[in-house]
Amino acid sequence: MRRANMHVDPFECVEGLLIETKIQQLLKRLQSSAIHVLVNMHLVLSHHQSPFRYL
């Protein structure tokens, strides 16, 4: 573990930002695909006679 010093390495900052944006992009992709899956499931369930309708 390194001690927190006042000198900030600019390369570390850039790397951190790159990682952050990559994570945000991944999250956005996951979000949109999850929404896509939910919509598809809803369409499939409403299309077919759902067994839950009779419960």
C-alpha distance matrix in Angstrom:
0.0 3.8 6.7 9.3 12.1 15.6 15.9 15.7 15.9 19.1 18.5 15.3 17.5 20.3 18.4 17.1 20.8 22.1 20.1 21.3 24.9 24.8 23.8 26.5 29.0 28.3 28.8 32.0 33.3 32.6 34.3 37.4 37.7 37.4 40.1 42.2 42.0 43.0 45.9 47.1 47.0 48.9 51.5 51.9 52.3 54.7 56.6 57.4 59.0 56.0 56.5 54.7 57.6 59.8 57.5
3.8 0.0 3.8 6.4 8.5 12.1 12.2 12.4 13.0 16.4 16.3 13.4 15.6 18.6 17.2 16.2 19.7 21.4 20.0 21.1 24.5 24.9 24.3 26.8 29.3 29.0 29.6 32.6 34.0 33.7 35.3 38.2 38.9 38.8 41.3 43.4 43.5 44.5 47.2 48.5 48.6 50.5 52.9 53.6 54.1 56.4 58.3 59.2 61.0 58.1 58.8 56.8 59.6 62.0 59.8
6.7 3.8 0.0 3.8 6.0 9.7 10.9 11.8 13.4 16.9 17.6 14.8 16.3 19.8 19.0 17.7 20.9 23.1 21.9 22.5 25.9 26.8 26.1 28.2 31.0 31.0 31.2 34.0 35.8 35.6 36.8 39.8 40.7 40.5 42.8 45.1 45.4 46.1 48.8 50.3 50.4 52.0 54.6 55.4 55.8 58.0 60.0 61.1 62.7 59.8 60.5 58.4 61.0 63.4 61.2
9.3 6.4 3.8 0.0 3.8 6.9 8.6 9.2 11.6 14.7 16.0 13.3 14.0 17.6 17.4 15.8 18.6 21.2 20.4 20.5 23.8 25.2 24.5 26.2 29.1 29.5 29.6 32.1 34.2 34.1 35.1 38.0 39.3 39.1 41.1 43.5 44.1 44.7 47.2 48.9 49.2 50.6 53.1 54.2 54.6 56.5 58.6 59.9 61.6 58.7 59.6 57.4 59.9 62.4 60.2
12.1 8.5 6.0 3.8 0.0 3.8 5.5 7.5 10.2 13.5 15.3 13.3 14.0 17.6 18.0 16.9 19.4 22.1 21.9 22.1 25.1 26.7 26.5 28.0 30.7 31.5 31.8 34.1 36.2 36.5 37.4 40.1 41.5 41.6 43.5 45.8 46.6 47.3 49.6 51.4 51.8 53.2 55.6 56.8 57.3 59.2 61.2 62.6 64.4 61.6 62.7 60.5 62.9 65.5 63.4
15.6 12.1 9.7 6.9 3.8 0.0 3.8 6.2 9.7 12.2 14.9 13.5 13.4 16.9 18.1 17.1 18.9 21.9 22.2 22.1 24.8 26.9 26.9 28.0 30.7 31.9 32.1 34.0 36.4 36.9 37.6 40.2 41.9 42.1 43.7 46.0 47.1 47.7 49.8 51.8 52.4 53.6 55.9 57.3 57.9 59.6 61.6 63.2 65.1 62.4 63.6 61.4 63.6 66.4 64.4
15.9 12.2 10.9 8.6 5.5 3.8 0.0 3.8 6.5 9.3 11.9 11.2 11.5 14.7 16.0 15.7 17.6 20.1 20.8 21.2 23.7 25.5 26.0 27.3 29.6 31.0 31.6 33.4 35.5 36.3 37.3 39.6 41.2 41.8 43.5 45.5 46.7 47.6 49.6 51.4 52.2 53.5 55.7 57.0 57.9 59.5 61.4 63.0 65.1 62.5 63.9 61.8 64.0 66.9 65.1
15.7 12.4 11.8 9.2 7.5 6.2 3.8 0.0 3.8 6.1 8.8 7.8 7.7 11.0 12.4 12.1 13.8 16.4 17.2 17.6 19.9 21.8 22.4 23.6 25.9 27.3 28.0 29.8 31.8 32.8 33.8 36.0 37.6 38.2 39.9 41.9 43.1 44.1 46.0 47.8 48.7 50.1 52.1 53.5 54.4 56.1 57.8 59.5 61.7 59.2 60.6 58.6 60.8 63.7 62.0
15.9 13.0 13.4 11.6 10.2 9.7 6.5 3.8 0.0 3.8 5.4 5.3 6.6 8.9 10.0 10.8 12.7 14.5 15.6 16.7 18.8 20.2 21.4 22.9 24.7 26.0 27.3 29.0 30.6 31.8 33.1 35.1 36.5 37.5 39.3 40.9 42.2 43.5 45.3 46.8 47.9 49.5 51.3 52.6 53.8 55.5 57.0 58.7 61.0 58.7 60.2 58.3 60.6 63.6 62.0
19.1 16.4 16.9 14.7 13.5 12.2 9.3 6.1 3.8 0.0 3.8 5.4 5.0 6.3 8.6 9.8 10.6 12.4 14.3 15.3 16.7 18.4 20.0 21.1 22.6 24.4 25.7 27.0 28.7 30.3 31.5 33.2 34.8 36.0 37.5 39.1 40.6 42.0 43.5 45.1 46.5 47.9 49.6 51.0 52.3 53.9 55.3 57.2 59.6 57.4 59.1 57.4 59.5 62.5 61.2
18.5 16.3 17.6 16.0 15.3 14.9 11.9 8.8 5.4 3.8 0.0 3.8 5.4 5.1 6.1 8.5 9.9 10.5 12.3 14.1 15.4 16.4 18.3 19.9 21.1 22.5 24.3 25.7 27.0 28.5 30.1 31.7 33.0 34.4 36.2 37.5 38.8 40.5 42.1 43.4 44.8 46.5 48.0 49.2 50.7 52.4 53.7 55.4 57.9 55.8 57.5 55.9 58.1 61.2 59.9
15.3 13.4 14.8 13.3 13.3 13.5 11.2 7.8 5.3 5.4 3.8 0.0 3.8 5.5 5.0 6.1 8.6 9.8 10.5 12.1 14.3 15.3 16.4 18.3 19.9 21.0 22.4 24.3 25.7 26.8 28.4 30.4 31.5 32.6 34.5 36.1 37.2 38.6 40.5 41.9 43.0 44.7 46.5 47.6 48.9 50.7 52.1 53.7 56.1 53.8 55.3 53.6 55.9 58.9 57.4
17.5 15.6 16.3 14.0 14.0 13.4 11.5 7.7 6.6 5.0 5.4 3.8 0.0 3.8 5.4 5.1 6.2 8.6 9.9 10.5 12.4 14.2 15.3 16.5 18.4 20.0 21.0 22.5 24.4 25.7 26.8 28.7 30.3 31.3 32.9 34.6 36.0 37.2 39.0 40.6 41.8 43.2 45.0 46.4 47.6 49.2 50.7 52.5 54.9 52.6 54.3 52.4 54.6 57.6 56.2
20.3 18.6 19.8 17.6 17.6 16.9 14.7 11.0 8.9 6.3 5.1 5.5 3.8 0.0 3.8 5.4 5.1 6.2 8.6 9.7 10.6 12.3 14.2 15.3 16.5 18.3 19.9 21.1 22.6 24.3 25.6 27.1 28.6 30.0 31.6 33.0 34.5 36.0 37.5 39.0 40.5 42.0 43.5 44.9 46.4 47.9 49.2 51.1 53.6 51.6 53.4 51.8 53.8 57.0 55.8
18.4 17.2 19.0 17.4 18.0 18.1 16.0 12.4 10.0 8.6 6.1 5.0 5.4 3.8 0.0 3.8 5.4 5.1 6.2 8.5 10.0 10.6 12.3 14.3 15.4 16.5 18.4 20.0 21.1 22.5 24.3 25.9 27.0 28.4 30.3 31.6 32.8 34.5 36.2 37.4 38.7 40.5 42.1 43.2 44.7 46.5 47.7 49.4 51.9 49.8 51.4 49.9 52.2 55.2 53.9
17.1 16.2 17.7 15.8 16.9 17.1 15.7 12.1 10.8 9.8 8.5 6.1 5.1 5.4 3.8 0.0 3.8 5.5 5.2 6.1 8.7 9.9 10.6 12.3 14.3 15.3 16.5 18.4 20.0 21.0 22.4 24.5 25.8 26.7 28.6 30.2 31.4 32.7 34.6 36.1 37.1 38.7 40.6 41.8 43.0 44.7 46.3 47.9 50.2 47.9 49.5 47.8 50.0 53.0 51.6
20.8 19.7 20.9 18.6 19.4 18.9 17.6 13.8 12.7 10.6 9.9 8.6 6.2 5.1 5.4 3.8 0.0 3.8 5.4 4.9 6.2 8.5 9.8 10.5 12.2 14.2 15.2 16.4 18.3 19.8 20.8 22.6 24.3 25.4 26.9 28.5 30.1 31.4 32.9 34.6 35.9 37.3 39.0 40.5 41.7 43.2 44.7 46.6 49.1 46.9 48.7 47.0 49.0 52.1 50.9
22.1 21.4 23.1 21.2 22.1 21.9 20.1 16.4 14.5 12.4 10.5 9.8 8.6 6.2 5.1 5.5 3.8 0.0 3.8 5.4 5.2 6.1 8.6 9.9 10.6 12.3 14.2 15.4 16.5 18.3 19.9 21.3 22.6 24.1 25.8 27.0 28.5 30.2 31.7 33.0 34.5 36.1 37.6 38.9 40.4 42.1 43.3 45.1 47.7 45.7 47.6 46.1 48.2 51.3 50.3
20.1 20.0 21.9 20.4 21.9 22.2 20.8 17.2 15.6 14.3 12.3 10.5 9.9 8.6 6.2 5.2 5.4 3.8 0.0 3.8 5.5 5.1 6.2 8.6 9.9 10.5 12.3 14.3 15.3 16.4 18.2 20.1 21.1 22.2 24.3 25.7 26.7 28.3 30.2 31.4 32.6 34.4 36.1 37.2 38.5 40.4 41.7 43.3 45.7 43.6 45.2 43.7 46.0 49.0 47.8
21.3 21.1 22.5 20.5 22.1 22.1 21.2 17.6 16.7 15.3 14.1 12.1 10.5 9.7 8.5 6.1 4.9 5.4 3.8 0.0 3.8 5.4 5.2 6.2 8.7 9.9 10.6 12.4 14.3 15.3 16.4 18.5 20.0 20.8 22.5 24.3 25.6 26.8 28.6 30.2 31.3 32.8 34.6 36.0 37.1 38.8 40.3 42.1 44.4 42.2 43.9 42.1 44.2 47.3 46.1
24.9 24.5 25.9 23.8 25.1 24.8 23.7 19.9 18.8 16.7 15.4 14.3 12.4 10.6 10.0 8.7 6.2 5.2 5.5 3.8 0.0 3.8 5.4 5.0 6.1 8.5 9.7 10.5 12.2 14.1 15.1 16.5 18.3 19.7 21.0 22.5 24.2 25.6 27.0 28.5 30.1 31.5 33.0 34.5 35.9 37.4 38.7 40.7 43.2 41.2 43.3 41.6 43.5 46.8 45.8
24.8 24.9 26.8 25.2 26.7 26.9 25.5 21.8 20.2 18.4 16.4 15.3 14.2 12.3 10.6 9.9 8.5 6.1 5.1 5.4 3.8 0.0 3.8 5.4 5.1 6.2 8.6 9.9 10.6 12.3 14.2 15.5 16.5 18.1 20.0 21.1 22.4 24.2 25.8 26.9 28.4 30.2 31.6 32.8 34.4 36.1 37.2 39.0 41.6 39.7 41.6 40.2 42.3 45.5 44.6
23.8 24.3 26.1 24.5 26.5 26.9 26.0 22.4 21.4 20.0 18.3 16.4 15.3 14.2 12.3 10.6 9.8 8.6 6.2 5.2 5.4 3.8 0.0 3.8 5.4 5.0 6.1 8.6 9.8 10.4 12.1 14.3 15.3 16.1 18.2 19.8 20.8 22.2 24.2 25.5 26.6 28.3 30.1 31.2 32.5 34.3 35.7 37.3 39.7 37.5 39.2 37.7 39.8 42.9 41.8
26.5 26.8 28.2 26.2 28.0 28.0 27.3 23.6 22.9 21.1 19.9 18.3 16.5 15.3 14.3 12.3 10.5 9.9 8.6 6.2 5.0 5.4 3.8 0.0 3.8 5.4 5.0 6.2 8.6 9.8 10.4 12.3 14.2 15.1 16.4 18.3 19.8 20.9 22.5 24.2 25.5 26.8 28.6 30.1 31.3 32.8 34.3 36.2 38.6 36.5 38.5 36.8 38.7 41.9 40.9
29.0 29.3 31.0 29.1 30.7 30.7 29.6 25.9 24.7 22.6 21.1 19.9 18.4 16.5 15.4 14.3 12.2 10.6 9.9 8.7 6.1 5.1 5.4 3.8 0.0 3.8 5.4 5.1 6.2 8.6 9.8 10.7 12.3 14.1 15.4 16.5 18.3 20.0 21.2 22.6 24.3 25.8 27.1 28.6 30.2 31.6 32.8 34.8 37.5 35.6 37.8 36.4 38.2 41.5 40.8
28.3 29.0 31.0 29.5 31.5 31.9 31.0 27.3 26.0 24.4 22.5 21.0 20.0 18.3 16.5 15.3 14.2 12.3 10.5 9.9 8.5 6.2 5.0 5.4 3.8 0.0 3.8 5.4 5.1 6.1 8.5 10.0 10.5 12.0 14.2 15.2 16.3 18.2 19.9 20.9 22.3 24.2 25.7 26.7 28.2 30.1 31.2 32.9 35.5 33.5 35.4 34.1 36.2 39.4 38.6
28.8 29.6 31.2 29.6 31.8 32.1 31.6 28.0 27.3 25.7 24.3 22.4 21.0 19.9 18.4 16.5 15.2 14.2 12.3 10.6 9.7 8.6 6.1 5.0 5.4 3.8 0.0 3.8 5.4 5.0 6.0 8.6 9.9 10.3 12.1 14.0 15.1 16.2 18.2 19.8 20.8 22.3 24.2 25.5 26.6 28.3 29.8 31.5 33.9 31.7 33.6 31.9 34.0 37.1 36.1
32.0 32.6 34.0 32.1 34.1 34.0 33.4 29.8 29.0 27.0 25.7 24.3 22.5 21.1 20.0 18.4 16.4 15.4 14.3 12.4 10.5 9.9 8.6 6.2 5.1 5.4 3.8 0.0 3.8 5.5 5.0 6.2 8.6 9.8 10.6 12.2 14.2 15.3 16.5 18.3 19.9 21.1 22.6 24.3 25.7 26.9 28.4 30.4 33.0 31.1 33.3 31.8 33.4 36.8 36.2
33.3 34.0 35.8 34.2 36.2 36.4 35.5 31.8 30.6 28.7 27.0 25.7 24.4 22.6 21.1 20.0 18.3 16.5 15.3 14.3 12.2 10.6 9.8 8.6 6.2 5.1 5.4 3.8 0.0 3.8 5.4 5.3 6.1 8.5 9.9 10.5 12.2 14.2 15.4 16.5 18.3 19.9 21.1 22.4 24.2 25.7 26.7 28.7 31.4 29.7 32.0 30.9 32.6 36.0 35.5
32.6 33.7 35.6 34.1 36.5 36.9 36.3 32.8 31.8 30.3 28.5 26.8 25.7 24.3 22.5 21.0 19.8 18.3 16.4 15.3 14.1 12.3 10.4 9.8 8.6 6.1 5.0 5.5 3.8 0.0 3.8 5.6 5.2 5.9 8.5 9.7 10.4 12.1 14.1 15.2 16.2 18.1 19.8 20.8 22.2 24.1 25.4 26.9 29.4 27.4 29.4 28.1 30.1 33.3 32.6
34.3 35.3 36.8 35.1 37.4 37.6 37.3 33.8 33.1 31.5 30.1 28.4 26.8 25.6 24.3 22.4 20.8 19.9 18.2 16.4 15.1 14.2 12.1 10.4 9.8 8.5 6.0 5.0 5.4 3.8 0.0 3.8 5.5 5.1 6.2 8.6 9.9 10.6 12.3 14.2 15.3 16.5 18.3 19.9 21.0 22.4 24.1 26.0 28.3 26.3 28.4 26.8 28.5 31.8 31.2
37.4 38.2 39.8 38.0 40.1 40.2 39.6 36.0 35.1 33.2 31.7 30.4 28.7 27.1 25.9 24.5 22.6 21.3 20.1 18.5 16.5 15.5 14.3 12.3 10.7 10.0 8.6 6.2 5.3 5.6 3.8 0.0 3.8 5.4 5.1 6.1 8.7 9.9 10.5 12.3 14.2 15.3 16.5 18.3 19.9 21.0 22.3 24.5 27.1 25.6 28.1 26.8 28.2 31.7 31.5
37.7 38.9 40.7 39.3 41.5 41.9 41.2 37.6 36.5 34.8 33.0 31.5 30.3 28.6 27.0 25.8 24.3 22.6 21.1 20.0 18.3 16.5 15.3 14.2 12.3 10.5 9.9 8.6 6.1 5.2 5.5 3.8 0.0 3.8 5.4 4.9 6.1 8.6 9.8 10.4 12.2 14.1 15.2 16.3 18.2 19.8 20.7 22.6 25.3 23.7 26.1 25.2 26.9 30.3 30.1
37.4 38.8 40.5 39.1 41.6 42.1 41.8 38.2 37.5 36.0 34.4 32.6 31.3 30.0 28.4 26.7 25.4 24.1 22.2 20.8 19.7 18.1 16.1 15.1 14.1 12.0 10.3 9.8 8.5 5.9 5.1 5.4 3.8 0.0 3.8 5.3 5.1 6.2 8.6 9.8 10.5 12.2 14.2 15.3 16.3 18.2 19.7 21.3 23.6 21.6 23.7 22.4 24.3 27.6 27.1
40.1 41.3 42.8 41.1 43.5 43.7 43.5 39.9 39.3 37.5 36.2 34.5 32.9 31.6 30.3 28.6 26.9 25.8 24.3 22.5 21.0 20.0 18.2 16.4 15.4 14.2 12.1 10.6 9.9 8.5 6.2 5.1 5.4 3.8 0.0 3.8 5.4 5.1 6.1 8.5 9.8 10.5 12.2 14.2 15.2 16.4 18.0 20.1 22.5 20.7 23.3 21.8 23.1 26.6 26.4
42.2 43.4 45.1 43.5 45.8 46.0 45.5 41.9 40.9 39.1 37.5 36.1 34.6 33.0 31.6 30.2 28.5 27.0 25.7 24.3 22.5 21.1 19.8 18.3 16.5 15.2 14.0 12.2 10.5 9.7 8.6 6.1 4.9 5.3 3.8 0.0 3.8 5.5 5.2 6.2 8.6 9.9 10.6 12.3 14.2 15.4 16.3 18.5 21.3 20.0 22.8 22.0 23.2 26.7 27.0
42.0 43.5 45.4 44.1 46.6 47.1 46.7 43.1 42.2 40.6 38.8 37.2 36.0 34.5 32.8 31.4 30.1 28.5 26.7 25.6 24.2 22.4 20.8 19.8 18.3 16.3 15.1 14.2 12.2 10.4 9.9 8.7 6.1 5.1 5.4 3.8 0.0 3.8 5.5 5.1 6.1 8.5 9.8 10.4 12.1 14.1 15.1 16.6 19.2 17.6 20.1 19.4 21.1 24.4 24.4
43.0 44.5 46.1 44.7 47.3 47.7 47.6 44.1 43.5 42.0 40.5 38.6 37.2 36.0 34.5 32.7 31.4 30.2 28.3 26.8 25.6 24.2 22.2 20.9 20.0 18.2 16.2 15.3 14.2 12.1 10.6 9.9 8.6 6.2 5.1 5.5 3.8 0.0 3.8 5.4 5.1 6.1 8.6 9.8 10.4 12.1 14.0 15.6 17.8 15.8 18.2 17.0 18.5 21.9 21.8
45.9 47.2 48.8 47.2 49.6 49.8 49.6 46.0 45.3 43.5 42.1 40.5 39.0 37.5 36.2 34.6 32.9 31.7 30.2 28.6 27.0 25.8 24.2 22.5 21.2 19.9 18.2 16.5 15.4 14.1 12.3 10.5 9.8 8.6 6.1 5.2 5.5 3.8 0.0 3.8 5.4 5.1 6.2 8.6 9.9 10.5 12.0 14.4 16.9 15.7 18.7 17.7 18.5 22.1 22.6
47.1 48.5 50.3 48.9 51.4 51.8 51.4 47.8 46.8 45.1 43.4 41.9 40.6 39.0 37.4 36.1 34.6 33.0 31.4 30.2 28.5 26.9 25.5 24.2 22.6 20.9 19.8 18.3 16.5 15.2 14.2 12.3 10.4 9.8 8.5 6.2 5.1 5.4 3.8 0.0 3.8 5.4 5.1 6.1 8.5 9.9 10.3 12.3 15.3 14.4 17.5 17.3 18.3 21.7 22.4
47.0 48.6 50.4 49.2 51.8 52.4 52.2 48.7 47.9 46.5 44.8 43.0 41.8 40.5 38.7 37.1 35.9 34.5 32.6 31.3 30.1 28.4 26.6 25.5 24.3 22.3 20.8 19.9 18.3 16.2 15.3 14.2 12.2 10.5 9.8 8.6 6.1 5.1 5.4 3.8 0.0 3.8 5.4 5.1 6.0 8.5 9.7 10.8 13.2 11.6 14.3 13.8 15.3 18.6 19.0
48.9 50.5 52.0 50.6 53.2 53.6 53.5 50.1 49.5 47.9 46.5 44.7 43.2 42.0 40.5 38.7 37.3 36.1 34.4 32.8 31.5 30.2 28.3 26.8 25.8 24.2 22.3 21.1 19.9 18.1 16.5 15.3 14.1 12.2 10.5 9.9 8.5 6.1 5.1 5.4 3.8 0.0 3.8 5.5 5.1 6.0 8.3 10.2 12.2 10.7 13.8 12.8 13.5 17.1 17.7
51.5 52.9 54.6 53.1 55.6 55.9 55.7 52.1 51.3 49.6 48.0 46.5 45.0 43.5 42.1 40.6 39.0 37.6 36.1 34.6 33.0 31.6 30.1 28.6 27.1 25.7 24.2 22.6 21.1 19.8 18.3 16.5 15.2 14.2 12.2 10.6 9.8 8.6 6.2 5.1 5.4 3.8 0.0 3.8 5.5 5.2 5.8 8.6 11.5 11.2 14.7 14.6 14.7 18.2 19.6
51.9 53.6 55.4 54.2 56.8 57.3 57.0 53.5 52.6 51.0 49.2 47.6 46.4 44.9 43.2 41.8 40.5 38.9 37.2 36.0 34.5 32.8 31.2 30.1 28.6 26.7 25.5 24.3 22.4 20.8 19.9 18.3 16.3 15.3 14.2 12.3 10.4 9.8 8.6 6.1 5.1 5.5 3.8 0.0 3.8 5.5 5.0 6.3 9.4 9.1 12.5 13.1 13.7 16.9 18.3
52.3 54.1 55.8 54.6 57.3 57.9 57.9 54.4 53.8 52.3 50.7 48.9 47.6 46.4 44.7 43.0 41.7 40.4 38.5 37.1 35.9 34.4 32.5 31.3 30.2 28.2 26.6 25.7 24.2 22.2 21.0 19.9 18.2 16.3 15.2 14.2 12.1 10.4 9.9 8.5 6.0 5.1 5.5 3.8 0.0 3.8 5.4 5.6 7.3 6.0 9.3 9.5 10.1 13.4 14.6
54.7 56.4 58.0 56.5 59.2 59.6 59.5 56.1 55.5 53.9 52.4 50.7 49.2 47.9 46.5 44.7 43.2 42.1 40.4 38.8 37.4 36.1 34.3 32.8 31.6 30.1 28.3 26.9 25.7 24.1 22.4 21.0 19.8 18.2 16.4 15.4 14.1 12.1 10.5 9.9 8.5 6.0 5.2 5.5 3.8 0.0 3.8 5.7 7.2 7.1 10.8 10.7 9.9 13.4 15.3
56.6 58.3 60.0 58.6 61.2 61.6 61.4 57.8 57.0 55.3 53.7 52.1 50.7 49.2 47.7 46.3 44.7 43.3 41.7 40.3 38.7 37.2 35.7 34.3 32.8 31.2 29.8 28.4 26.7 25.4 24.1 22.3 20.7 19.7 18.0 16.3 15.1 14.0 12.0 10.3 9.7 8.3 5.8 5.0 5.4 3.8 0.0 3.8 6.8 8.2 12.0 13.0 12.2 15.2 17.6
57.4 59.2 61.1 59.9 62.6 63.2 63.0 59.5 58.7 57.2 55.4 53.7 52.5 51.1 49.4 47.9 46.6 45.1 43.3 42.1 40.7 39.0 37.3 36.2 34.8 32.9 31.5 30.4 28.7 26.9 26.0 24.5 22.6 21.3 20.1 18.5 16.6 15.6 14.4 12.3 10.8 10.2 8.6 6.3 5.6 5.7 3.8 0.0 3.8 5.8 9.1 11.0 10.6 13.1 15.5
59.0 61.0 62.7 61.6 64.4 65.1 65.1 61.7 61.0 59.6 57.9 56.1 54.9 53.6 51.9 50.2 49.1 47.7 45.7 44.4 43.2 41.6 39.7 38.6 37.5 35.5 33.9 33.0 31.4 29.4 28.3 27.1 25.3 23.6 22.5 21.3 19.2 17.8 16.9 15.3 13.2 12.2 11.5 9.4 7.3 7.2 6.8 3.8 0.0 3.8 6.5 8.7 7.8 9.7 12.5
56.0 58.1 59.8 58.7 61.6 62.4 62.5 59.2 58.7 57.4 55.8 53.8 52.6 51.6 49.8 47.9 46.9 45.7 43.6 42.2 41.2 39.7 37.5 36.5 35.6 33.5 31.7 31.1 29.7 27.4 26.3 25.6 23.7 21.6 20.7 20.0 17.6 15.8 15.7 14.4 11.6 10.7 11.2 9.1 6.0 7.1 8.2 5.8 3.8 0.0 3.8 5.3 5.6 8.0 9.9
56.5 58.8 60.5 59.6 62.7 63.6 63.9 60.6 60.2 59.1 57.5 55.3 54.3 53.4 51.4 49.5 48.7 47.6 45.2 43.9 43.3 41.6 39.2 38.5 37.8 35.4 33.6 33.3 32.0 29.4 28.4 28.1 26.1 23.7 23.3 22.8 20.1 18.2 18.7 17.5 14.3 13.8 14.7 12.5 9.3 10.8 12.0 9.1 6.5 3.8 0.0 3.8 5.3 5.9 7.3
54.7 56.8 58.4 57.4 60.5 61.4 61.8 58.6 58.3 57.4 55.9 53.6 52.4 51.8 49.9 47.8 47.0 46.1 43.7 42.1 41.6 40.2 37.7 36.8 36.4 34.1 31.9 31.8 30.9 28.1 26.8 26.8 25.2 22.4 21.8 22.0 19.4 17.0 17.7 17.3 13.8 12.8 14.6 13.1 9.5 10.7 13.0 11.0 8.7 5.3 3.8 0.0 3.8 5.4 5.3
57.6 59.6 61.0 59.9 62.9 63.6 64.0 60.8 60.6 59.5 58.1 55.9 54.6 53.8 52.2 50.0 49.0 48.2 46.0 44.2 43.5 42.3 39.8 38.7 38.2 36.2 34.0 33.4 32.6 30.1 28.5 28.2 26.9 24.3 23.1 23.2 21.1 18.5 18.5 18.3 15.3 13.5 14.7 13.7 10.1 9.9 12.2 10.6 7.8 5.6 5.3 3.8 0.0 3.8 5.7
59.8 62.0 63.4 62.4 65.5 66.4 66.9 63.7 63.6 62.5 61.2 58.9 57.6 57.0 55.2 53.0 52.1 51.3 49.0 47.3 46.8 45.5 42.9 41.9 41.5 39.4 37.1 36.8 36.0 33.3 31.8 31.7 30.3 27.6 26.6 26.7 24.4 21.9 22.1 21.7 18.6 17.1 18.2 16.9 13.4 13.4 15.2 13.1 9.7 8.0 5.9 5.4 3.8 0.0 3.8
57.5 59.8 61.2 60.2 63.4 64.4 65.1 62.0 62.0 61.2 59.9 57.4 56.2 55.8 53.9 51.6 50.9 50.3 47.8 46.1 45.8 44.6 41.8 40.9 40.8 38.6 36.1 36.2 35.5 32.6 31.2 31.5 30.1 27.1 26.4 27.0 24.4 21.8 22.6 22.4 19.0 17.7 19.6 18.3 14.6 15.3 17.6 15.5 12.5 9.9 7.3 5.3 5.7 3.8 0.0
